[in-house]
């Protein structure tokens, strides 16, 4: 049985927008009790969980996005995403065993697309109220925000803005991205 | 009429580039750089407009946003309902019609698809005059990102810089909390609304010249003096050939020199400071004669076709006042200026230049005593005169706010830019108060009219509201699904691949589930992972029943209440591990339930170690119902033992299905043997197709919400929002069993003990069987105990759900009926225009009341 790319029906629109779908990435929502780093001295940054709000930490194969004071999204790529998700869940679970935490596989809960091109941030500014100017936004930054009426998560990368969107909202988000700038 | 273009001059026009525009069917020659108003004046169109109420001839008064008369609708090459001709650029081929201050919807679509843009800056400057440009340059020099906007088409000598944006044709509609400013940009080629967040906002909104109320002051040819100068200097247009100037200040009188220098004959200047005044302006459709009293009181009259009037200068403070800025009266300048200091306007907002009060000194003269008050116009857009203001005061009104509401002065399209302060001062004058005793009435956004289409921007058509779709949506489209909106979700209502009517399709789908098997896309179910050592205690507080003693691998149905004790949402909880539950909610309630969980965890019980994560879109769900459901699962292929002994009702198993990880849950919303198949949404479509393919030999059919509704109603299962409306308790639904009052506190528990919630005559859920098995009760029909035939009748309840049941081969309904639980066996009536339907009241369980079918 084959998995279906969440944005399979939108390929033509993506091409027109200079965007590309990144299907089947592993996404784990990790929650860690807020006292872990401060009170218990748990070395969260050393473990790859960025502590500065709205920043990301990246290794060669995985990004960790700060979503909130006690919430991160671990994003990783693999040919066998379901297997990697399980392995990562176990590995993180072991590492966090001593603190109150939760790990939930949300790999299929958001579709992912990379928006490219120099005008991509202006395009996002059609309906995203955040300040996406280089003064406050750039590679290594992430933010949970909205694009019009759709919740989105943005992750700025060196050559693209990665947009995480609930698959059910993808058609709306892409139609809105495609409106005149 | 003759052309009035001067031989030379006009800083904004390009005489080498002639253009042609059309106004009310008449072709006019103009130049690039003209506004539509300057094009009209250049062609000698002095009148051409009508006042909205009295229908009096009116002409162009100003050269800017304060224009009260010269409104047009644009028909080509773009469309606009109503815009001031003074702010609109003239472009070749422009076709416009006059409008009497009231727009008419234009039917054709605007070629300018409205756009929308967010922008963040350190400094936003509103107004591109000298002060505004200076503020922009200063801000840019300290490294700010700067946005400079001006409502006019041209910003002279615009500041430049990497982070400096200059936007002409852009009106600040409103200034809101925390430096949020909405800006409407409108050019012949595009329309766009900017949503700007600025750390500092500088209002350099300039000044508006004030008219004087004298008899005949609305005759075309009576104009504001500064605007007359602007037409001469910027557009090389002399608005008249024999001009007079009437002013209370040096600036106004100076316009006489501007006119004379341009070759316009100036026949008279009238200096109000010397006691001179205009007592009447007359003309048939345009100014012909002016009557003047000199300082000695001697009357004289002379011919003129242009009267330039300056009653002083008002700082333009609409935006300042709309965000809480106060005014103070400046007696030397006879105008209101911004009051600085605490409590007046937000700290991030400042006012600069003329708007801050840097305007010429002026004598106070609001109204000329001589002449009929009913001929002295205050608000040209509302056709209101000094007599109307006096009448309002005569009715006992004293506040300018009341006078505004009695006369509508200041409420028209021009937002009272010329009339607001004038009206206030006339009120002061008529009440015998000092000038400035009362200021102008309050100001609110928008500063200028804006269309809904512009504000909506791209949020129109398909982009108006998200239409959320499931992973199986493409399949539904291909197989004739008729869709129903559930919140933002598009869900199949029924499948009619051959275009069958709803009744036929639903009957087929219901019979498939009752006699064989059916599959429904239930992916929209809300799903939440509740994780942590305190998850059991937490869920005990959220649901009316106990969730903490649920065994791992088991499922329990649960109801959530509002704090008022009313049914709020429902779903099931599956215990995945000691410290992990997988909870489902209604499709429409998913976000609300998660919000409620988070709210209680974050604000009331931060001590509970629980994390909640939405997995609604992580998992697609196929609900498979029917006696052959187990056979279909076996045919699809699973490693889960499906026998009822090892996998009983209200339990779930994790395993594989069709080769992918799956959670199989034995819950039933139809009363039949049923499985919910929860899989990664990546596999949702594939599993859906696999189930339908494997089910083919067993007679499987996809079914939609309508069949689901019939099936659950046959079992008497309620739906939140259908049988409940925020006034229904679990006991009203006959579900006392779901409430466990001994387990400790839970949301809504206290309210359930209120005397009103235990009254025996509350409306309670009942089943209804029409005496005529073919009669279908309309949902919402009122129920009475006795059909007296006389309206009104005491109403005892209403129908909440009503269907034709293929399984029962008759109609049936659910309803809420007063004391319904004690009414079983009674007959109630639904009096309807087409005849009364009688129905027997029974317990709400029509099909398999013993529940014998759930194991297949």
Interface residues (C-beta under 8 A of the other chain):
Chain A: X1 X2 X3 X4 X6 X9 X24 X29 X31 X33 X70 X82 X100 X101 X102 X104 X105 X106 X107 X108 X109 X110 X122 X125 X126 X127 X128 X129 X130 X131 X133 X135 X136 X148 X149 X150 X166 X167 X168 X169 X171 X172 X175 X176 X179 X180 X181
Chain B: X113 X115 X116 X117 X118 X119 X120 X145 X195 X197 X457 X458 X459 X462 X463 X465 X466 X467 X468 X469 X470 X471 X474 X489 X529 X531 X532 X533 X609 X611 X613 X614 X615 X616 X617 X618 X619 X658 X659 X660 X661 X680 X681 X682 X683 X684 X685 X686 X687 X690
